[in-house]
C-alpha cells in the first residue's frame, strides 16, 4: 500500500481543522442574530433599514467599500452595523467583525489569510486562515486584546478568569499560537462572565 504524499496529508489535515472551526463559529454567529428582521443595516446615525438580502464585495479586502441591501449600496463609512442571513456585524477599524457573544462582554471575530509555503513552483497558492477576537466590555470601544488584557477584562468574575487562565495563562511557558486554536475555552469563559 502506498503512503500519502506529505503535502497532500498536510492539506487534508488543514482542511479538516478549518471545517471544525468554521462549524464552531457558524453556530455561535447564528445564535447572535437579531431575529426581528432577517437582514438590515444600521446607519451611523442609528437609523435601521430592514430588507431581504444583504451582499458585499467578494473576496478578501483590507477595507470594505460598501454593503448592499436589496440592491441599494450603503457606503462603509455611513454604517455602524448590519446583519445578513448568517451573522450580525459591527464595524471595527476598516473592516467588519462578526458577533459571537452578546452580554456584559460582547465578543466578535474577523479572519485573516496568510499564504502558505509552496511545495513546488507550479503549485497554486494556498492560504492559512486565522481568527482574531475583538472584545467590547459594556459600552466601551471594540478592542483586539492579547491574553493578558483578556484575563484582566475577566478579573471581576473570578470563576470566568480562572476558566480562561487555565487554558491561556499569561506568562505560561507554553501558549497556543493564537486563541483560534481553542475557541471553546474562550467562549465558555465569556459565557460564564456574562451570566455572572
ZIDA-V785912 format. One record per pair of residues at least 24 apart in sequence whose ideal C-beta (glycine too) atoms are under 7 Angstrom apart, sorted by the first residue. I is the first residue (numbers start at 0). J is the second residue. D is the distance in whole Angstrom. If there is no record, write none. Layout:
i=I j=J d=D
i=I j=J d=D
This chain:
i=6 j=118 d=5
i=17 j=128 d=6
i=20 j=130 d=7
i=20 j=179 d=7
i=23 j=182 d=6
i=24 j=99 d=7
i=24 j=108 d=7
i=24 j=130 d=7
i=27 j=99 d=4
i=27 j=186 d=7
i=28 j=85 d=6
i=28 j=86 d=4
i=28 j=97 d=5
i=28 j=98 d=7
i=28 j=99 d=6
i=29 j=85 d=7
i=31 j=87 d=5
i=31 j=98 d=4
i=31 j=99 d=6
i=31 j=101 d=6
i=32 j=82 d=6
i=32 j=86 d=7
i=32 j=87 d=5
i=33 j=82 d=6
i=33 j=87 d=6
i=37 j=84 d=6
i=38 j=68 d=7
i=38 j=82 d=6
i=38 j=83 d=6
i=38 j=84 d=6
i=39 j=81 d=7
i=39 j=82 d=5
i=40 j=66 d=6
i=40 j=68 d=5
i=40 j=73 d=5
i=40 j=78 d=6
i=40 j=81 d=4
i=41 j=78 d=7
i=41 j=79 d=5
i=41 j=80 d=4
i=41 j=81 d=7
i=42 j=77 d=6
i=42 j=78 d=6
i=42 j=79 d=7
i=43 j=77 d=6
i=43 j=78 d=6
i=43 j=79 d=5
i=53 j=81 d=6
i=53 j=83 d=4
i=59 j=112 d=6
i=61 j=93 d=7
i=62 j=93 d=4
i=62 j=94 d=7
i=63 j=94 d=6
i=63 j=95 d=6
i=89 j=141 d=6
i=91 j=133 d=5
i=91 j=141 d=5
i=96 j=133 d=5
i=99 j=186 d=7
i=100 j=186 d=7
i=100 j=189 d=5
i=100 j=190 d=7
i=100 j=193 d=7
i=102 j=193 d=3
i=103 j=137 d=7
i=103 j=192 d=6
i=103 j=193 d=5
i=104 j=134 d=6
i=104 j=136 d=5
i=104 j=152 d=7
i=104 j=189 d=5
i=104 j=192 d=6
i=104 j=193 d=6
i=105 j=135 d=4
i=106 j=132 d=6
i=106 j=134 d=6
i=106 j=189 d=5
i=107 j=133 d=4
i=107 j=141 d=7
i=108 j=132 d=5
i=108 j=133 d=7
i=109 j=133 d=7
i=129 j=177 d=6
i=129 j=179 d=6
i=130 j=179 d=4
i=132 j=178 d=6
i=132 j=185 d=7
i=146 j=174 d=7
i=153 j=188 d=6
i=153 j=192 d=5
i=156 j=191 d=7
i=156 j=192 d=5
i=156 j=195 d=4
i=158 j=191 d=6
i=158 j=195 d=7
i=159 j=188 d=5
i=159 j=191 d=4
i=159 j=192 d=4
i=159 j=195 d=6
i=162 j=187 d=6
i=162 j=188 d=4
i=162 j=191 d=6
i=163 j=188 d=4
